[in-house]
C-alpha cells in the first residue's frame, strides 16, 4: 500500500507493508494519518489525505475517517516520527490460524515471494502441529528450480519446491520436471504446503487426515476428499476392493494373464460390440462365432496348447458399461478395416500396459479423440506414492487423485499401491473385470487368427 504524507508544502509517497501483528488480528480498511494542523486531540497534526463517504451507521473517527470498531497500530519512521494505522474488523478476513484459506480476498491477492513467506509464517505460528515447518524452497525461475530439486535429491529430501511466477502463480514441484500444482489462490497454496509438511511426518494418510483436522476441520475434509475444495461429508466405500477390479492388479504386474488391459465405450446407451471389437483386433472368426470360452481352450490336451499359445490369445466381453479386451501383442493387420472400427462409435478408451522386464506400468486415457493426461504424456503408475496425489491437483486427472485418496482412507489394510490404484479406477471410471468368470473359465476367449 502507498500512504501519502503532507509535510508543509511538500508531498512525499512512501511504501510500507501493512502486516498486522498476529496477536491483534485486525482486519479492515486502512485510515492512515499524516502531518497537518495540530489540535488538542491531534497534537502531532496528523490528518488523512483522503476520506471516504460516510457508510450508514458508521461513526466518525478523530481523524475524520469512518471505520466501525477500529483497532490501532503504530510504528516509527527512521526519522523518529510515529505513524498510526486504523483497521476495521468489518472488512478484512481474520489473518491468524490457517489464514481462513479460500476466502475471496486471498483468491484475488497477487502472490509474491514476500507475501507467501509472511502468510506461511503466520499460518505455521498458528498451530503447534506446524511449528518448525519451514516454507519449502522458493525458486524464481525454472533454472533455479532445477538446482533446488537437484539439491533436494542429493540430501535424500525430495520434498516440495515452489516457483513464484511474475503473474502471481505459484507452482509446486517434486523434482525439476514433475509439477504437482499451479494456482494463484493463496489459500490453496497454504493448504498444499501444510499437506506436504504433515505427510512428511505422519505415519500414513489416516494420521495425516487427523492432524489436518486439528489444524483446521476444513483442511481435514479437503484432505479426505482428495481435491482442493471442501467436499463435505464423504461416505465410506463399504466394499472389498479385491472383489472388484483390484483383484487383477497383482498378477497384471507380472504380465498375467495379459500385459494389456484395454477398455472401450461409446455414447451412453450405445455399447461397443465385444465380438466386433475382438474381430477387428484379429481374433479367430470361427472361435468368436462359436462363442468359445476360456474353459474350452484349456480343455484341449490338458491345457498344454493353451499354455504354449496363450501369448497369442485374448479375452473379451463387457462389464460396468465398458467393453474390455485383454491381450499381449496384436497380430499383423489388426485394425486394417478403419471404417469398421469407426463404426463401433468408440468415444473413450483406457489402456493399462505392463512391461515387467523394464518395470514400466502405464495408464492411457483417451476421450473424444484426445489424450486425457494434463499434458504429461506417458503416465506411469510408479509415480503414485501412498498418501500423495499422483497427478496435478485440480487438473483433468484430479478425479483419480480424489478416488485414490478415498481408497487409501477407506482401505488402510490394503498396502499394495497398484491394488489401490485399480480400486480408484473402478470407483472413478467404472472399470471392472469379471473375476468369477475368469476363475470358472466362463470368460470369452479366442486365439488370434
Protein Blocks (a to p, Z undefined) as FASTA:
>chain_A
ZZdddehjbccdddddddddfklopaddddddddddddfklmnopacfbdcdddehiacd
fkopacehiaddddddfkopacdddddfklbccfbhnooghiaklmmpccdfklmmmmmm
mmmmmpfklgoiacddddfbfklmmmmmmmmmmnonopacddddfkopacddedjklcfb
dcfbfklmmmmmmmmmmmmmmgbjklmmmmmmmmomklmmmmmnopabdebjaddfkiaf
klmmmlmmmmmmnopabfbdcdddddehiacdfklmmmmnopafklmmnopafklmmmgg
ghlmmmmmmmmgccdddeehiacdddddddehihklmmlmmmnopabdcdddddfknopa
cddddeehiaceehnopadfklpcghiafbdehiaklmmmmmmmmmmmmmmmlmblklmm
mmmmmmmnopacdfklmmnopaccdddZZ
